Amino acid sequence: MLRVAVVGSGPSGVYTAAALVEQRAVPGVRVDVLERLPCPYGLVRYGVAPDHEKIKSLQGNLRTALEHPGISFFGNVPVGEARRGFAPGQLLELYHAVVYCVGAATDRRLGIPGEDLPGSFSATEFVSWYSAHPDAAAGFRLGARSAVVIGVGNVAVDVSRVLARGADELRPTDVPDAALAALAGSRVTDIHMVGRRGPSQAKFTTKELRELGALPGAETFVREREAALDPAWGDPSGLPAVGRRNVEVLRGWSERPPAGRGRRIHLRFFLRPVALLGDGAVRAVRFERTEPDGRGGIAGTGRFEEIDAQLVLRSVGYRGVPIPGLPFDARSGTVPHDRGRVLREGVPSPGEYVAGWIKRGPTGVIGTNRSCAKETVASLLADAEALLARRPRGEPRAALRAAGREPVEWPGWLGIEAAEAELGRRLGRGPVKIPDWEGLLTAARGRG
């Protein structure tokens, strides 16, 4: 029997596990999915906005895969921290093969003065807070009147939309109660979502963009003179479909008169952040005005503008972080590989594989992970004969317990689900996420 560990239970990890147990070329594959958190599903649970119920429903598909009899779930198992979980070398002693599907765990930085002032956060920190990630910051005080979101991708749209929504709109979701209370008391009236390039080069999808214009308590503003610097603004017909639709939506917003709603979302373009300003806390962001350079890029103009902000959320992309014991390419933020086989000094490392963002970088949509996983699984299966020649030593549960680690297995996760449903009932809501490690582990062990 081929024993495989998959590290990470987000889409790439679950798709990898499912592809392994569903294939027929190598009979009798057993897969253990190891997850640092007590809960499965990765960014589908902790990254998808709470009001995106359709995308969050993907958890049902991931759940079906994890309930396959050939797959076991082990939560609360860190990898790369030998004293608390498993080091890569230890995993290779327990399994024929290990597939790392750990995603991209940190944010890219702006690299500008003032970036670490109080009031400046990565968008991921904000998302983790309203998604009840147990490692999230203790809380956000939303006393700011003006917020700046740096970036024009889907994550930037998500955080702008959550800031602009009323608490009553989020009450039916699984937002934790403390976050819901903070959002209910929010004083934010103006949200500025800012990109250094033009509307045709923005990274958000049209569906996400249109959601901003459909919020009942907010209105969207686009400065036509600013957006018109984009050569495609006047005639977007030559753009790819998404870019064309985005420009058409933004052009429509630029022509709408103000509606006088309580919150305003300003979509700004051709502004490059150069500094966060403030004495002890953020008070404004300084931008340099940019313009198209005629070669598909932008150039600075030497003209500057400040936007008042007491809250700044930086959303300029994710980046992978190294796992101690695995090779890492710091420039790309990925593990070097050949079709999923981990490369050590340019040579495939027997039994070590990668899939997902740690393999290809933070690109694509959730579904992209399926084809990425299939490529890696094909490489692993092609190596199966050589992998089976090595006999694993020991049993994962026993190794964990010997290290003083008690994993959360599938029944424990079901206990967390039940506790979150009960919490929601007590609050007069649907299921509400438990936001802390102690609460999750207590629920998993049946003491809630």
C-alpha positions in Angstrom: 0.0 0.0 0.0 1.3 3.4 -1.0 1.2 5.7 2.0 1.1 9.5 1.2 1.0 12.5 3.4 -0.6 15.7 2.0 0.4 18.8 3.9 -2.4 21.3 3.8 -6.2 20.9 3.5 -7.1 23.8 1.3 -8.3 23.2 -2.3 -4.9 22.2 -3.6 -4.4 19.7 -0.8 -7.9 18.2 -1.0 -7.7 17.9 -4.8 -4.4 16.2 -4.5 -5.7 13.7 -2.0 -8.8 13.0 -4.1 -6.8 12.5 -7.2 -4.6 10.0 -5.4 -7.4 7.8 -4.0 -9.5 8.0 -7.2 -6.8 6.9 -9.7 -6.6 3.2 -10.7 -3.0 2.9 -11.8 -1.7 2.2 -8.3 -4.2 0.2 -6.1 -4.4 0.7 -2.4 -3.3 4.3 -1.9 -3.8 5.7 1.6 -3.6 9.4 2.2 -3.3 11.3 5.4 -4.1 15.1 5.1 -2.1 17.0 7.7 -3.3 20.5 8.6 -1.8 23.0 11.0 -5.2 24.3 12.0 -7.9 22.3 13.8 -10.2 23.0 10.8 -10.0 21.9 7.1 -10.6 23.8 3.8 -7.8 26.5 4.0 -8.7 29.7 2.2 -12.2 28.5 1.4 -12.9 28.7 5.2 -10.5 31.5 6.1 -10.2 33.6 2.9 -13.5 33.7 1.0 -15.6 36.7 2.1 -18.5 35.7 4.4 -21.1 37.2 2.0 -19.9 35.0 -0.9 -22.0 32.0 0.0 -21.8 30.4 -3.5 -18.0 30.2 -3.3 -18.1 29.1 0.3 -20.4 26.3 -0.7 -17.4 24.7 -2.3 -16.7 23.4 1.2 -19.3 20.7 0.5 -17.3 19.4 -2.4 -14.1 19.4 -0.3 -16.0 17.7 2.5 -17.1 14.9 0.2 -13.5 14.3 -0.8 -12.2 14.3 2.8 -14.8 11.7 3.8 -13.5 9.2 1.3 -12.5 6.0 3.1 -9.0 6.2 1.7 -8.4 9.7 3.2 -7.7 10.6 6.9 -7.7 14.1 8.3 -5.3 15.2 11.0 -5.7 18.7 12.1 -3.6 20.6 14.7 -0.5 19.1 13.1 2.2 21.7 12.2 4.9 20.7 9.7 8.3 22.3 9.7 8.3 22.7 13.5 9.9 19.6 14.7 9.3 20.1 18.4 5.5 20.7 17.8 4.7 18.5 14.9 6.7 17.0 12.0 9.9 18.0 10.2 10.0 17.1 6.5 12.7 14.5 7.2 10.4 12.8 9.8 7.5 12.7 7.4 9.7 10.8 4.9 10.3 8.2 7.5 6.5 7.7 8.0 5.3 7.9 4.4 6.4 6.7 1.0 5.7 10.3 -0.3 4.8 13.7 1.0 3.0 16.4 -1.1 3.3 20.0 0.3 0.2 22.1 -0.5 0.8 24.9 2.0 -0.2 27.9 -0.2 1.3 31.4 0.2 1.1 32.3 3.8 2.2 36.0 3.9 1.6 39.2 2.1 3.8 41.2 -0.2 5.0 44.4 1.3 5.0 47.9 -0.2 8.5 48.7 0.9 7.7 52.4 1.6 8.2 54.6 4.7 5.4 54.4 7.3 4.2 51.0 6.2 4.3 49.7 9.8 2.6 52.7 11.4 -0.4 51.8 13.7 -3.5 51.8 11.5 -1.7 50.1 8.6 -2.5 46.4 8.1 -2.2 43.8 5.4 -5.6 43.0 3.8 -5.0 39.4 4.9 -4.9 40.5 8.6 -8.3 42.1 8.1 -9.7 39.1 6.2 -8.4 36.7 8.9 -10.1 38.8 11.6 -13.6 38.8 10.0 -13.1 35.2 8.9 -12.3 34.1 12.5 -8.9 32.7 11.8 -7.5 31.6 15.2 -4.2 33.4 14.5 -5.9 36.7 13.6 -5.2 40.0 15.3 -7.2 40.5 18.5 -9.5 43.0 16.8 -10.0 46.0 14.6 -11.3 49.3 16.0 -13.2 50.9 13.1 -13.2 54.4 14.4 -11.6 55.7 11.1 -13.7 58.0 8.9 -11.5 57.4 5.8 -9.9 54.1 4.8 -7.5 53.5 1.9 -7.2 50.0 0.3 -4.1 49.7 -1.8 -4.6 47.3 -4.6 -7.2 46.6 -7.3 -7.7 42.8 -7.1 -10.5 40.7 -5.8 -9.1 40.7 -2.2 -9.1 44.5 -2.3 -12.7 44.4 -3.5 -13.7 42.0 -0.8 -12.3 44.1 2.1 -13.8 47.3 0.6 -17.2 45.6 0.3 -17.1 44.3 3.9 -16.1 47.8 5.1 -19.0 49.3 3.2 -21.7 46.8 4.2 -24.0 47.3 7.1 -23.9 44.9 10.0 -27.5 43.8 9.2 -26.3 42.6 5.8 -23.6 40.4 7.4 -25.6 39.1 10.3 -26.9 36.0 8.3 -23.3 35.0 7.5 -20.8 33.2 9.8 -18.8 36.3 10.7 -17.8 36.0 14.4 -19.8 38.0 16.8 -17.0 40.3 18.0 -16.2 41.3 14.4 -19.9 41.8 13.6 -20.2 44.1 16.6 -17.2 46.1 15.5 -18.6 46.4 12.0 -21.9 47.5 13.4 -20.1 50.3 15.2 -17.9 51.3 12.3 -17.5 55.0 11.6 -16.0 54.5 8.2 -17.7 56.6 5.6 -15.2 56.8 2.7 -13.3 53.9 1.3 -10.6 54.6 -1.4 -9.5 51.6 -3.4 -6.4 52.7 -5.3 -4.3 51.2 -8.1 -1.1 52.4 -9.7 -2.2 51.4 -13.2 -5.4 52.0 -15.2 -8.8 50.5 -15.2 -8.1 48.1 -18.0 -5.2 46.6 -16.0 -7.0 46.0 -12.8 -7.0 42.5 -11.5 -10.6 42.2 -10.1 -13.2 40.2 -11.9 -16.3 41.9 -13.2 -18.7 39.9 -11.0 -16.8 41.1 -7.9 -16.6 44.7 -9.2 -20.4 44.8 -9.9 -21.1 43.8 -6.3 -19.6 47.1 -5.1 -22.2 48.9 -7.2 -25.1 46.9 -5.7 -24.5 47.6 -2.0 -27.7 49.2 -0.6 -26.0 51.5 1.8 -23.0 52.7 -0.3 -22.3 54.3 -3.7 -19.3 54.1 -6.0 -17.4 56.9 -7.6 -14.9 56.9 -10.5 -13.1 60.1 -11.6 -13.5 60.1 -15.4 -10.6 62.5 -16.0 -8.3 60.2 -14.0 -9.6 56.9 -15.5 -9.5 58.4 -19.1 -5.6 58.4 -18.9 -6.0 54.7 -19.8 -5.8 54.4 -23.6 -8.6 51.8 -23.5 -11.0 53.9 -21.6 -12.6 55.5 -24.7 -12.8 52.3 -26.7 -12.4 49.1 -24.6 -13.4 46.8 -27.6 -9.9 45.6 -28.1 -9.4 44.4 -24.5 -9.8 40.8 -23.3 -13.4 40.1 -22.2 -12.9 40.7 -18.5 -11.0 43.9 -19.0 -13.6 45.1 -21.5 -16.5 44.4 -19.1 -14.6 46.1 -16.2 -14.0 49.3 -18.2 -17.7 49.3 -19.2 -18.9 49.0 -15.6 -16.5 51.7 -14.4 -17.5 54.1 -17.3 -21.1 53.7 -16.2 -20.3 54.6 -12.6 -18.3 57.7 -13.7 -21.5 59.0 -15.3 -23.8 58.5 -12.4 -24.9 61.4 -10.2 -24.3 61.1 -6.4 -27.1 59.3 -4.6 -26.3 60.7 -1.1 -25.9 57.3 0.6 -24.1 56.9 3.9 -20.9 55.3 2.6 -18.8 56.0 -0.5 -16.4 53.8 -2.4 -13.9 55.8 -4.5 -12.1 53.8 -7.2 -8.8 55.6 -8.0 -6.3 54.8 -10.7 -2.8 55.9 -11.7 -1.7 56.5 -8.2 1.5 54.8 -6.8 1.9 54.8 -3.0 5.2 56.4 -1.9 4.7 56.8 1.9 2.3 56.4 4.8 2.2 59.6 6.8 1.5 60.1 10.5 3.0 60.8 13.9 2.3 57.7 16.0 -0.5 56.5 13.7 -1.5 56.7 10.1 -3.2 60.0 9.0 -2.8 59.9 5.2 -1.2 58.1 2.3 1.0 60.0 -0.1 0.8 58.9 -3.8 2.7 59.8 -6.9 0.6 60.4 -9.9 1.5 57.9 -12.7 0.7 57.8 -16.4 1.0 55.2 -19.2 4.5 55.0 -20.6 3.4 53.9 -24.1 5.0 50.4 -23.7 2.2 48.8 -21.6 3.6 50.1 -18.3 3.5 53.2 -16.2 5.9 56.1 -15.4 6.0 58.5 -12.4 5.1 62.1 -13.2 6.7 63.8 -10.2 3.3 65.0 -9.1 2.0 63.9 -5.7 -1.4 63.7 -3.9 -2.4 62.8 -0.4 -5.5 60.9 0.6 -6.6 61.2 4.3 -6.8 57.8 5.9 -6.8 56.5 9.5 -7.0 52.9 8.3 -4.8 51.5 5.5 -5.2 47.9 4.1 -2.5 46.8 1.8 -3.6 44.3 -0.8 -0.8 43.8 -3.3 -0.5 40.1 -3.4 0.5 37.0 -1.5 3.9 35.3 -1.1 5.0 31.8 -0.1 7.2 31.3 3.0 9.9 28.7 3.4 9.3 25.4 5.3 12.4 24.5 7.3 13.9 21.5 5.8 12.7 22.1 2.2 14.5 24.1 -0.5 13.0 27.5 -1.3 13.3 30.1 -4.1 13.1 33.4 -2.3 12.7 35.3 -5.5 9.5 33.5 -6.6 8.3 32.5 -3.1 8.0 28.9 -4.3 9.7 25.5 -3.8 11.8 24.6 -6.8 10.2 21.7 -8.7 9.9 19.8 -11.9 6.2 19.0 -12.6 5.6 18.8 -8.9 8.8 16.9 -7.9 10.8 18.9 -5.4 14.2 19.7 -6.6 17.2 19.8 -4.3 20.2 21.4 -6.1 18.4 20.7 -9.4 17.8 17.0 -8.8 14.4 15.5 -7.9 14.2 14.6 -4.2 12.7 11.1 -3.8 9.3 11.2 -2.2 8.9 15.0 -2.0 6.3 16.9 -4.1 4.5 20.2 -4.2 1.1 21.4 -5.5 -0.8 24.7 -5.3 0.6 28.1 -4.7 3.8 26.9 -3.0 4.4 25.2 -6.4 3.4 27.8 -8.9 3.0 31.0 -6.9 -0.3 32.8 -6.0 -1.9 32.7 -9.4 -5.2 31.4 -10.8 -8.6 30.8 -9.2 -9.7 28.0 -6.9 -10.4 25.7 -9.8 -6.8 26.1 -11.1 -5.6 24.0 -8.2 -7.3 20.9 -9.7 -5.2 20.7 -12.8 -2.1 21.7 -10.8 -2.8 18.8 -8.4 -3.3 16.3 -11.2 0.1 17.2 -12.7 1.8 16.5 -9.4 -0.2 13.3 -8.8 0.8 12.1 -12.2 4.5 12.6 -11.4 4.0 10.8 -8.0 2.3 7.8 -9.6 5.0 7.6 -12.3 7.5 7.3 -9.4 5.4 4.8 -7.4 7.5 1.7 -8.1 10.6 3.4 -6.7 8.7 4.9 -3.8 7.2 1.5 -2.8 10.8 0.0 -2.6 11.3 2.1 0.6 9.4 0.9 3.6 8.0 3.6 6.0 8.8 3.2 9.6 6.3 3.9 12.4 2.7 5.1 12.5 1.7 8.8 12.3 -0.7 8.8 15.2 1.8 7.1 17.5 4.6 9.5 16.3 2.4 12.5 17.0 1.4 11.3 20.5 5.0 10.5 21.3 5.8 14.1 20.5 3.0 15.2 22.8 0.7 16.3 20.0 -3.0 15.3 19.9 -4.3 15.6 16.4 -7.9 16.7 15.6 -9.3 13.9 13.4 -12.5 14.0 11.4 -14.9 13.4 14.3 -13.2 16.3 16.1 -13.9 18.6 13.1 -17.6 17.5 13.2 -17.6 18.5 16.8 -16.4 22.0 15.9 -19.1 22.2 13.2 -21.7 21.3 15.8 -20.4 23.8 18.3 -20.5 26.6 15.7 -24.1 25.7 14.9 -25.0 25.8 18.6 -23.2 29.1 19.0 -25.2 30.6 16.1 -28.5 29.3 17.7 -27.7 31.0 21.0 -27.0 34.3 19.1 -30.1 34.0 16.9 -28.1 33.5 13.8 -26.9 30.7 11.5 -23.6 28.9 12.3 -21.1 31.3 13.7 -17.4 30.6 13.6 -15.4 30.0 16.7 -12.5 32.5 16.5 -9.8 31.2 18.9 -7.6 28.1 19.4 -8.9 27.2 22.8 -12.5 27.3 21.7 -11.8 25.2 18.6 -9.8 22.6 20.4 -12.4 22.4 23.3 -15.2 21.8 20.7 -13.1 19.2 18.9 -12.5 17.3 22.1 -16.2 17.3 23.1 -15.8 19.6 26.1 -17.8 22.6 24.6 
